[in-house]
């Protein structure tokens, strides 16, 4: 099995982790406001990665340069935009609209890669991206009709943020140590989330904040989010994007809502409609086309 195939499988596992833990995080942010939750999540992830580097890869700290800090800040900013605007948009739009519009990053990544990064995109990649986007629409569409509102525009900015993060991770991943690059961008997201929380949210006094942080739902969600779905997930992404294209990463990540739907069916008593099932099949078809027919990737 070549490195490109291993990278794709690893990224699929990341999508599975994100999708299967959605319910856990959803319960937590009902107790601790979303921006505050994200600040603890990403600062904790940054500290965890920093500890790993210090204990096992101490020499990588010496490889930090001004250019690396700048690029890590840029990646962190894109990632923060994705999470922040998604959260803000949910205040004004439906979860179905938000799910579909966020999933538009699947289509935006090839476009941004072509326009901004000059990456060649095969016709099969475009077809797989459109299939995946169609599947996302069918999976999240409630049948109530999609009307553009303030929340939809905010979530569209979120999709651009995630697309830019995937695209530019493909550019910078091969230039710097993956572990340090992941740690630095986690720190940037955490700091920006902390600032956004202080500006927009009310978390109460110190005792109230500690009480919220020690709630079982919050503690469990943070344990999952800090390690597996933040520190290790973005570390895996940074490593894997040395061996696969941003377009394929976006298509693989389109599986996240499929895993979320499966989790909802198994653990929350949700039901998948026929249309939703067709959406899942479209996403799977898009992944298969991307895997079997996309242009070969250059392995470093």
C-alpha positions in Angstrom: 0.0 0.0 0.0 1.5 3.3 -1.1 1.8 6.5 1.0 -1.1 8.2 -0.8 -3.5 5.4 0.0 -2.4 5.3 3.6 -2.9 9.1 3.8 -6.4 8.7 2.4 -7.4 6.0 4.9 -5.9 8.0 7.8 -8.0 11.1 6.8 -11.1 8.9 6.5 -10.5 7.9 10.2 -10.2 11.6 11.1 -13.6 12.2 9.4 -15.0 9.2 11.3 -13.8 10.6 14.6 -15.2 14.1 13.9 -18.6 12.7 12.7 -19.0 10.2 15.5 -18.3 12.7 18.3 -20.6 15.4 17.1 -23.3 14.4 19.6 -20.9 14.5 22.5 -19.8 18.0 21.6 -23.3 19.2 20.9 -24.3 18.2 24.5 -21.3 20.0 25.9 -21.9 23.4 24.2 -25.3 23.5 25.7 -23.5 23.9 29.1 -20.3 25.8 28.1 -20.7 28.4 25.3 -19.2 27.4 22.0 -16.4 29.9 21.8 -15.4 29.2 25.4 -15.5 25.4 24.6 -13.3 25.9 21.5 -10.8 28.0 23.5 -10.3 25.2 26.0 -10.3 22.6 23.3 -7.7 24.1 21.1 -5.4 25.5 23.8 -5.5 22.1 25.5 -4.7 20.5 22.1 -1.8 22.9 21.7 -0.4 22.1 25.1 -0.7 18.4 24.5 1.2 18.6 21.3 3.8 20.8 22.9 4.3 18.2 25.6 4.7 15.5 23.0 7.3 17.6 21.1 9.2 18.4 24.3 9.4 14.8 25.5 10.0 13.0 22.2 10.9 15.5 19.5 12.7 18.3 21.4 14.9 19.1 18.4 11.9 20.2 16.4 11.5 23.4 18.4 14.8 24.6 16.9 13.3 24.4 13.5 10.7 27.1 14.2 11.3 30.2 12.0 9.6 33.5 11.4 8.1 32.2 8.1 6.8 29.0 9.9 5.2 31.1 12.6 3.5 33.3 9.9 2.2 30.3 8.0 1.0 28.6 11.2 -0.9 31.8 12.1 -2.5 31.8 8.7 -3.6 28.2 9.0 -4.9 28.9 12.5 -6.8 31.9 11.3 -8.5 29.9 8.5 -9.4 27.2 11.0 -10.7 29.7 13.5 -12.9 31.4 10.8 -14.4 28.0 10.0 -15.3 27.2 13.6 -16.3 30.7 14.6 -18.6 31.6 11.6 -20.2 28.2 11.8 -21.1 28.7 15.4 -22.4 32.3 14.7 -24.3 31.2 11.7 -26.2 28.5 13.7 -27.8 31.3 15.7 -29.6 32.6 12.6 -30.2 29.6 10.3 -31.2 25.9 10.5 -28.8 23.1 11.1 -29.8 21.6 7.7 -28.8 24.8 5.9 -25.6 25.0 8.0 -24.7 21.4 7.3 -25.1 21.8 3.5 -23.4 25.1 3.3 -20.4 24.0 5.4 -20.2 21.0 3.1 -19.8 23.3 0.1 -16.1 23.4 1.1 -16.0 20.1 -0.8 -16.6 22.0 -4.0 -14.7 25.2 -2.9 -11.4 23.4 -2.3 -10.8 22.3 -5.9 -11.8 25.8 -7.1 -9.6 27.6 -4.5 -6.7 25.2 -5.3 -7.0 26.0 -9.0 -7.4 29.8 -8.6 -5.1 30.5 -5.7 -2.6 27.6 -5.6 -2.5 26.7 -9.3 -3.2 23.0 -8.6 -4.3 21.0 -11.6 -7.7 19.4 -11.0 -8.8 16.4 -13.1 -12.3 16.1 -14.4 -12.8 13.0 -12.2 -12.0 15.1 -9.1 -14.5 17.7 -10.2 -17.1 15.0 -10.7 -16.4 13.4 -7.3 -16.6 16.8 -5.6 -20.0 17.6 -7.2 -21.3 14.1 -6.2 -20.1 14.6 -2.6 -21.7 18.1 -2.5 -25.0 16.7 -3.9 -24.8 14.0 -1.3 -24.3 16.5 1.5 -27.3 18.4 0.3 -29.6 15.3 0.2 -28.3 14.2 3.7 -28.9 17.5 5.4 -31.9 18.9 3.4 -35.1 18.8 5.5 -37.5 19.7 2.6 -38.4 23.0 4.1 -36.7 25.0 1.3 -33.5 26.9 1.5 -33.8 30.7 1.7 -30.7 32.8 1.9 -30.4 34.7 5.2 -27.8 36.2 7.5 -27.0 32.9 9.0 -26.5 31.2 5.6 -24.0 34.0 4.7 -22.1 33.5 7.9 -21.9 29.7 7.4 -20.8 30.3 3.8 -17.8 32.2 5.2 -17.2 29.2 7.4 -17.1 26.9 4.4 -14.5 29.3 2.8 -12.5 29.2 6.0 -12.4 25.4 6.0 -11.6 25.2 2.3 -8.7 27.7 2.7 -7.4 25.7 5.6 -7.4 22.4 3.7 -5.9 24.1 0.6 -3.1 25.9 2.3 -2.3 23.0 4.6 -1.5 21.2 1.3 1.0 23.9 0.5 2.7 24.2 3.9 2.6 20.7 5.2 5.7 19.6 3.3 7.8 22.5 4.4 7.8 22.2 8.1 7.7 19.5 10.9 4.1 18.4 11.0 3.9 18.2 14.8 5.1 21.7 15.5 3.0 23.1 12.6 -0.1 21.5 14.1 0.7 22.7 17.6 1.2 26.3 16.5 -2.1 26.5 14.6 -4.0 24.9 17.5 -2.6 27.6 19.8 -3.7 30.3 17.3 -7.3 28.9 17.2 -7.4 28.7 20.9 -6.2 32.3 21.5 -8.6 33.7 18.9 -11.5 31.6 20.4 -10.6 32.9 23.8 -10.7 36.5 22.6 -14.0 35.9 20.8 -15.5 34.3 23.9 -14.5 37.3 26.1 -16.0 39.6 23.6 -19.3 37.8 22.7 -20.1 35.3 25.5 -21.1 35.3 29.1 -19.5 32.4 31.0 -20.1 33.8 34.5 -17.6 34.3 37.3 -14.7 32.0 38.1 -16.8 29.6 40.3 -19.5 29.4 37.7 -17.0 28.7 34.9 -15.3 25.9 37.0 -18.8 24.4 37.7 -19.5 24.3 33.9 -16.1 22.9 33.1 -16.5 20.1 35.6 -19.9 19.0 34.3 -19.6 15.3 33.1 -20.9 16.2 29.6 -18.2 19.0 29.3 -15.4 17.0 30.8 -16.1 14.0 28.5 -16.4 16.2 25.4 -13.1 18.0 26.2 -11.3 14.7 26.8 -12.4 13.6 23.3 -11.9 17.0 21.6 -8.5 17.9 23.0 -6.8 14.7 22.2 -8.3 12.5 19.4 -10.4 15.1 17.4 -8.1 18.1 17.7 -4.4 17.5 18.6 -4.1 14.1 16.8 -6.6 14.8 14.1 -5.0 17.9 12.8 -1.5 16.4 13.3 -2.7 13.5 11.1 -4.1 15.9 8.5 -0.8 17.9 8.4 1.2 14.7 7.9 -1.1 13.2 5.4 -1.4 16.3 3.2 2.2 15.7 2.2 1.0 12.7 0.2 -2.4 13.6 -1.1 -4.1 16.6 -2.7 -6.4 19.2 -1.0 -9.2 18.2 -3.3 -9.1 14.6 -2.2 -8.9 15.7 1.4 -12.1 17.7 1.0 -13.9 14.8 -0.6 -12.9 12.4 2.1 -14.0 14.9 4.8 -17.4 14.9 3.1 -17.9 11.6 4.9 -18.1 13.4 8.3 -21.8 14.0 8.1 -22.3 10.4 7.1 -20.6 9.2 10.2 -22.6 11.8 12.2 -25.8 10.4 10.7 -24.9 6.9 11.6 -24.0 7.9 15.2 -27.4 9.7 15.5 -29.2 6.6 14.3 -27.4 4.3 16.6 -27.2 6.4 19.8 -29.8 9.2 19.5 -32.7 7.4 18.0 -32.6 9.5 14.8 -34.0 8.1 11.5 -32.3 8.3 8.1 -34.8 9.1 5.3 -34.6 7.6 1.9 -33.3 10.9 0.5 -30.7 10.9 3.3 -29.7 7.4 2.3 -29.3 8.4 -1.3 -27.1 11.3 -0.1 -24.8 8.9 1.7 -24.5 6.8 -1.4 -23.6 9.9 -3.5 -20.9 10.8 -1.0 -19.5 7.3 -1.1 -19.6 7.4 -4.9 -17.7 10.6 -4.9 -15.1 9.1 -2.7 -14.7 6.0 -4.8 -14.3 8.1 -8.0 -11.7 10.3 -6.3 -9.8 7.2 -5.0 -9.9 5.3 -8.3 -9.9 7.9 -11.0 -8.1 11.0 -9.7 -4.8 12.0 -11.2 -1.8 10.4 -9.4 -0.4 12.5 -6.6 3.2 13.4 -6.2 4.7 11.8 -3.1 7.4 13.6 -1.3 
